[in-house]
Amino acid sequence: MKFTLSWLKEHLATDATADQVVDAMTMAGLEVEHVENPAAKLAAFSVAKVVEAVQHPNADRLRVCQVDTVDGRKEIVCGAPNARAGLTTIYAPLGAFVPGSGITLEARPVRGVVSNGMLCSARELEVAEESDGIVELPDTLAVGTPAAEAFGLEAVIDFEVTPNRPDWLGVAGIARDLAAAGLGTLKDLSVAPVPGKGPTTIEIRVDGDACPVFAGRLIKGVKNGPSPDWLQRKLISVGLRPISALVDITNLMSYDRCRPLHVYDAGKLTGGFIEARLGQPGETLEALDGKTYEAGPEVCVIADGSGAVGLGGVMGGESTKVSEATTDVFVESAWFDPIRTAQTGRTLGITSDAQYRFARGVDPGFVVEGLELATRLILDLCGGEACEVRVAGAPPAPPAAFAFDHAYVRKLSGLDVPSARIDAILTALGFAVRGEMVTPPTWRRDVDGKADLVEEVARIEGFGALPATPLPETSRAAGGVLTVRQTRMRNARRAMAARGYAEAVTWSFMRAAWARLFGGGDPKLVLSNPIASDLDCMRPSILPNLIEAAARNARQGFADAALFEVGPVFDGDQPGDQRTIVAGLTAPHPSRSWAGAGGDPLFALKADLMALLDEMGAPNLQIAQGHAPTWWHPGRSARLQLGPKVVVAEFGELHPAVLKALDAEGPMLAFELDLGAIPEPKKKPTKTKPALQLSPLMPLTRDFAFLVDQATPAGELVRPILGADKALIADARVFDVYQGKGVPEGQKSVAVEVTVQPTEKTLTDPEIEALSARIVAAAEKAVGAKLRS
Amino acid sequence: MTDLTQLEAELSAAVAAAPDVAALEAVRVGALGKAGSISELLKTLGAMSPDERRERGPLINGLRDRVGAAIAGKKAALEAAELDAKLAAERVDLTLPPPPERRGRVHPTMQVMDEMIAIFAEMGFGLAEGPDIEDDFHNFTALNFPPKHPAREMHDTFWLPEDAGGERKVLRTHTSPVQIRTMQQGQNDKLPSWIATSQTPPIRIVVPGRTYRSDSDATHTPMFHQMEGLVIDRAIHMGHLKWTLETFVSRFFETPVVETRFRPHHFPFTEPSAEMDVRCDRSGGDVKIGQGDDWMEIVGCGMVHPNVLRNCGLDPDVWQGFAFGFGIDRLGMLKYGMPDLRDMFASDVRWLEHYGFSAFAAPNPATGLS
């Protein structure tokens, strides 16, 4: 909403500048978006009168003028052809910055005559695009009048109103708050009734559900036409288009008093009545915006004998609108329910200044007074004779009084405000204070408790006075404030970054088609109102987003991305259906290196995943291959699980068909780790670690080469070897896998280095032989491995 | 005499001439081995008379010691030379590049989240979390947004379709629902353990997380991150709120004092409500915090509304406190000079490498925040 300083001053006696008003508004809770202040730019310029203008001695086209200015009489050289004695114009003193020419004035001789200032054109002042000569102003303007005032330019203050304060949608309401804040004195806002002559012959009916109270009156014999200049200028200054005197008056009432009204051409109303009721099925209305709306049973319509003639509190209808031919006008001042009006706006997709105000809640205590004030304006501007006011229904009950212990101000805000000052603030804001009991004014339906009153007192007293007070010390959790899970999330990030992955943060939603490729896409998880069609489905997996990101980076020339994300995935549509995932992805490109190629990058990714699991304190996990979901490469993916049911992670190469569907160039390798599937360690009473047993005996290693079936996973060979003697065998590690010459068809040779750690004494050769035999036997029993001879 | 002198001269020459360790070893065996020339001489001592032995013994032993020392000396020299030669042959060109390594990075929003948590942890705040898919009660109703209230419209809410229970869940529009989950007494929803649940006051928590609004332009993205704060106790007032936020801002921006301004505002779930601005300078194109003559809003806050306390089963005449909500991404943009919010979610590796943080930049009281 917008207003000008002079408009504010109609209600507030103050010398405050626009800047002071803006500051006071800001500190009272009104958020000023923007101030368009032409006065600031023109502050140096003022009205002057040319007393004498003579030919410059050394230049044909220049005149030397004697000018009466705010700084006294000045000799000024001017090149304008209209510089003549008796002209009232605009003067710029030395030192002034002239916006239109971008120069700062200096006392410089012009062809031998020093000019002590400048007479300005409209273009130089940037009040017009083009100008011919210097400004010519009415002679009635006094010397020294600020230029902005001479041009009728004013600061326009544009601000936002929070939904709790509809009373600020009228300039008078702002004046009241600024007066309470000490910026000036509120002028009398009371309204004198206009006595009516004879009854208003149109009957008013209300259905309380649709409209609690409806006041109206007939004004006969008006002459409608363009409104006077002052009213047109006022409306234009806040961005409204003048239409006709009657309509302009209703707009003025909206912006000045937050009292939207509607005027009907009484000659076009039929049936001798007007009513506010709920719409009927199929009922339509052509509104003033030229569109036809269907008013359903949830919408308040205004109707006469012919049916709907307006949408209550929203917009009038085309059929009964006033025109220059209107002679009798019916003025409506009603109170429409905020929730119903807001809903009407939403369902019909229609907004207006009236709808905006009624949806937030206008003052139900100002229905009749607003009508009286509008009557006065209509009689003044359009003439005519007012009939008596008619009222149907009753406004909602005014806010009830409640007890307010003044000590609560200090308890909740920390501010020490004397009791008398509290009362004074509340009274200035329109509250009725009777001892401990406070009654909010009808326009403050947002206030219903003592905390609200503390806000009123504190904001008027000024939040700047709040005493910064340290929080009381508390007993801290000795082990830090993060839970195990929170610590793991943090460590996961830092571990992945340490291993060369860049952290991405991607949307929680994705294209439903992509979600379906990754086991999601349930319609339950498709947003009803997505921001874009490719961001419509809650993600079942982070991978599509990382694939898409890697592909996008590749298209920009950065193909070997390594990305990770720690974030949510959604298994269902309930709050508890969310899991936290750590996902990593690499797009490996065989690096051309003078040192030769590395190994299979899938094992580098596996190493990263294992390191991450280790960092997060995961126990030993089983690896299972061949059960991967469809988005993985069937032969180059596996899962890590804790027992047969709990899948902690999946990793591998992504299926080329899936990558193709996502328009990504493969290969890409990835993993997803379910943070919640890693068991949390048992809480221990102490952080002491178990004593370390260091064997004084040298560990020894023995190598075994086994022949196994080609399809046997190496991991299944290692497990029985480790189990052959749990006390002595510390480790078993595959260091070579070979197929080809010397190995029978369909088999492979797997070489395993076994580390033996003697515990009590050095092993004798026979003991080592016996252990080796157990290892070979265990391998044979488990996977049919034969020691290679 | 002469035979010994002669022998010593011959052996010395042979030692000096030995070209390598193997040749030297041959000389040693020839002199000092079992049948070596000196060993043979030593054997003759046994057959000598005591007088003769007294004369010849020291001479032969002396010869043995000197030749032995000469061989040892020569051996060390030969070995050193061999090592030098081996090392010289092992030279590599160290101007060659190492194998390519990726540079890992922590996302700036997550870094900033860690920084904020570190500061609030120091002030005694714990960390609570809640779900991204929320019900109407936690996201709106319990937070004093009455049904159909216009304030709800201002939240540009994302909606899911009606669920099995006939309710339309939302993507949380703020992290404030976790206030409710933490304060609400006696709830018994079966939810995963990471989701915040009832705490008995006093309560002091921060709540970081993803939040969603159906809005997209240069300064709004449909998803962003907020950090909620909540303090509930018997005598917490707005002065405590002011101290907390001022202290936080000064520590976060790592400047001794940042001038702040509290302005009245409106949020349904706080009363009184405020926004805090910090001094900033917008004159130079990018925003500098802590100096200048302009203000920048950085946090919404207020005293928890009595209705919110009541909705959670807490008596507002006994318990009171404050809440605040920061935009994490936005704080990061201000602190680290990232110009566009949308870049945060674009996963451009160049951007991540430039604005991201080292794995080792974890906030720490000894090293600072980043």
Boltz contact constraints between the chains, C-beta under 6 A:
constraints:
  - contact:
      token1: [A, 26]
      token2: [B, 263]
      max_distance: 6.0
  - contact:
      token1: [A, 29]
      token2: [B, 264]
      max_distance: 6.0
  - contact:
      token1: [A, 162]
      token2: [B, 266]
      max_distance: 6.0
  - contact:
      token1: [A, 163]
      token2: [B, 150]
      max_distance: 6.0
  - contact:
      token1: [A, 163]
      token2: [B, 151]
      max_distance: 6.0
  - contact:
      token1: [A, 164]
      token2: [B, 266]
      max_distance: 6.0
  - contact:
      token1: [A, 339]
      token2: [B, 148]
      max_distance: 6.0
  - contact:
      token1: [A, 342]
      token2: [B, 150]
      max_distance: 6.0
  - contact:
      token1: [A, 359]
      token2: [B, 150]
      max_distance: 6.0
  - contact:
      token1: [A, 412]
      token2: [B, 237]
      max_distance: 6.0
  - contact:
      token1: [A, 412]
      token2: [B, 303]
      max_distance: 6.0
  - contact:
      token1: [A, 413]
      token2: [B, 237]
      max_distance: 6.0
  - contact:
      token1: [A, 413]
      token2: [B, 238]
      max_distance: 6.0
  - contact:
      token1: [A, 414]
      token2: [B, 237]
      max_distance: 6.0
  - contact:
      token1: [A, 414]
      token2: [B, 238]
      max_distance: 6.0
  - contact:
      token1: [A, 414]
      token2: [B, 239]
      max_distance: 6.0
  - contact:
      token1: [A, 449]
      token2: [B, 306]
      max_distance: 6.0
  - contact:
      token1: [A, 451]
      token2: [B, 271]
      max_distance: 6.0
  - contact:
      token1: [A, 451]
      token2: [B, 306]
      max_distance: 6.0
  - contact:
      token1: [A, 452]
      token2: [B, 271]
      max_distance: 6.0
  - contact:
      token1: [A, 454]
      token2: [B, 272]
      max_distance: 6.0
  - contact:
      token1: [A, 455]
      token2: [B, 271]
      max_distance: 6.0
  - contact:
      token1: [A, 455]
      token2: [B, 272]
      max_distance: 6.0
  - contact:
      token1: [A, 458]
      token2: [B, 272]
      max_distance: 6.0
  - contact:
      token1: [A, 459]
      token2: [B, 264]
      max_distance: 6.0
  - contact:
      token1: [A, 463]
      token2: [B, 262]
      max_distance: 6.0
  - contact:
      token1: [A, 463]
      token2: [B, 274]
      max_distance: 6.0
  - contact:
      token1: [A, 466]
      token2: [B, 238]
      max_distance: 6.0
  - contact:
      token1: [A, 466]
      token2: [B, 239]
      max_distance: 6.0
  - contact:
      token1: [A, 466]
      token2: [B, 242]
      max_distance: 6.0
  - contact:
      token1: [A, 467]
      token2: [B, 239]
      max_distance: 6.0
  - contact:
      token1: [A, 468]
      token2: [B, 239]
      max_distance: 6.0
  - contact:
      token1: [A, 468]
      token2: [B, 242]
      max_distance: 6.0
  - contact:
      token1: [A, 468]
      token2: [B, 243]
      max_distance: 6.0
  - contact:
      token1: [A, 468]
      token2: [B, 246]
      max_distance: 6.0
  - contact:
      token1: [A, 469]
      token2: [B, 239]
      max_distance: 6.0
  - contact:
      token1: [A, 469]
      token2: [B, 240]
      max_distance: 6.0
  - contact:
      token1: [A, 469]
      token2: [B, 243]
      max_distance: 6.0
  - contact:
      token1: [A, 470]
      token2: [B, 243]
      max_distance: 6.0
  - contact:
      token1: [A, 471]
      token2: [B, 240]
      max_distance: 6.0
  - contact:
      token1: [A, 474]
      token2: [B, 124]
      max_distance: 6.0
  - contact:
      token1: [A, 476]
      token2: [B, 124]
      max_distance: 6.0
  - contact:
      token1: [A, 481]
      token2: [B, 121]
      max_distance: 6.0
  - contact:
      token1: [A, 481]
      token2: [B, 126]
      max_distance: 6.0
  - contact:
      token1: [A, 481]
      token2: [B, 127]
      max_distance: 6.0
  - contact:
      token1: [A, 482]
      token2: [B, 127]
      max_distance: 6.0
  - contact:
      token1: [A, 485]
      token2: [B, 194]
      max_distance: 6.0
  - contact:
      token1: [A, 486]
      token2: [B, 127]
      max_distance: 6.0
  - contact:
      token1: [A, 493]
      token2: [B, 106]
      max_distance: 6.0
  - contact:
      token1: [A, 493]
      token2: [B, 110]
      max_distance: 6.0
  - contact:
      token1: [A, 494]
      token2: [B, 359]
      max_distance: 6.0
  - contact:
      token1: [A, 497]
      token2: [B, 104]
      max_distance: 6.0
  - contact:
      token1: [A, 497]
      token2: [B, 105]
      max_distance: 6.0
  - contact:
      token1: [A, 497]
      token2: [B, 106]
      max_distance: 6.0
  - contact:
      token1: [A, 497]
      token2: [B, 359]
      max_distance: 6.0
  - contact:
      token1: [A, 498]
      token2: [B, 104]
      max_distance: 6.0
  - contact:
      token1: [A, 498]
      token2: [B, 359]
      max_distance: 6.0
  - contact:
      token1: [A, 500]
      token2: [B, 102]
      max_distance: 6.0
  - contact:
      token1: [A, 500]
      token2: [B, 104]
      max_distance: 6.0
  - contact:
      token1: [A, 501]
      token2: [B, 104]
      max_distance: 6.0
  - contact:
      token1: [A, 502]
      token2: [B, 105]
      max_distance: 6.0
  - contact:
      token1: [A, 502]
      token2: [B, 349]
      max_distance: 6.0
  - contact:
      token1: [A, 502]
      token2: [B, 352]
      max_distance: 6.0
  - contact:
      token1: [A, 503]
      token2: [B, 105]
      max_distance: 6.0
  - contact:
      token1: [A, 503]
      token2: [B, 106]
      max_distance: 6.0
  - contact:
      token1: [A, 503]
      token2: [B, 107]
      max_distance: 6.0
  - contact:
      token1: [A, 504]
      token2: [B, 347]
      max_distance: 6.0
  - contact:
      token1: [A, 505]
      token2: [B, 107]
      max_distance: 6.0
  - contact:
      token1: [A, 505]
      token2: [B, 109]
      max_distance: 6.0
  - contact:
      token1: [A, 505]
      token2: [B, 345]
      max_distance: 6.0
  - contact:
      token1: [A, 507]
      token2: [B, 223]
      max_distance: 6.0
  - contact:
      token1: [A, 508]
      token2: [B, 223]
      max_distance: 6.0
  - contact:
      token1: [A, 527]
      token2: [B, 158]
      max_distance: 6.0
  - contact:
      token1: [A, 528]
      token2: [B, 159]
      max_distance: 6.0
  - contact:
      token1: [A, 528]
      token2: [B, 161]
      max_distance: 6.0
  - contact:
      token1: [A, 529]
      token2: [B, 159]
      max_distance: 6.0
  - contact:
      token1: [A, 531]
      token2: [B, 214]
      max_distance: 6.0
  - contact:
      token1: [A, 531]
      token2: [B, 216]
      max_distance: 6.0
  - contact:
      token1: [A, 531]
      token2: [B, 222]
      max_distance: 6.0
  - contact:
      token1: [A, 549]
      token2: [B, 347]
      max_distance: 6.0
  - contact:
      token1: [A, 553]
      token2: [B, 349]
      max_distance: 6.0
  - contact:
      token1: [A, 558]
      token2: [B, 349]
      max_distance: 6.0
  - contact:
      token1: [A, 561]
      token2: [B, 349]
      max_distance: 6.0
  - contact:
      token1: [A, 562]
      token2: [B, 102]
      max_distance: 6.0
  - contact:
      token1: [A, 568]
      token2: [B, 132]
      max_distance: 6.0
  - contact:
      token1: [A, 573]
      token2: [B, 160]
      max_distance: 6.0
  - contact:
      token1: [A, 573]
      token2: [B, 163]
      max_distance: 6.0
  - contact:
      token1: [A, 573]
      token2: [B, 169]
      max_distance: 6.0
  - contact:
      token1: [A, 575]
      token2: [B, 131]
      max_distance: 6.0
  - contact:
      token1: [A, 575]
      token2: [B, 133]
      max_distance: 6.0
  - contact:
      token1: [A, 576]
      token2: [B, 191]
      max_distance: 6.0
  - contact:
      token1: [A, 576]
      token2: [B, 192]
      max_distance: 6.0
  - contact:
      token1: [A, 578]
      token2: [B, 131]
      max_distance: 6.0
  - contact:
      token1: [A, 591]
      token2: [B, 100]
      max_distance: 6.0
  - contact:
      token1: [A, 593]
      token2: [B, 99]
      max_distance: 6.0
  - contact:
      token1: [A, 594]
      token2: [B, 96]
      max_distance: 6.0
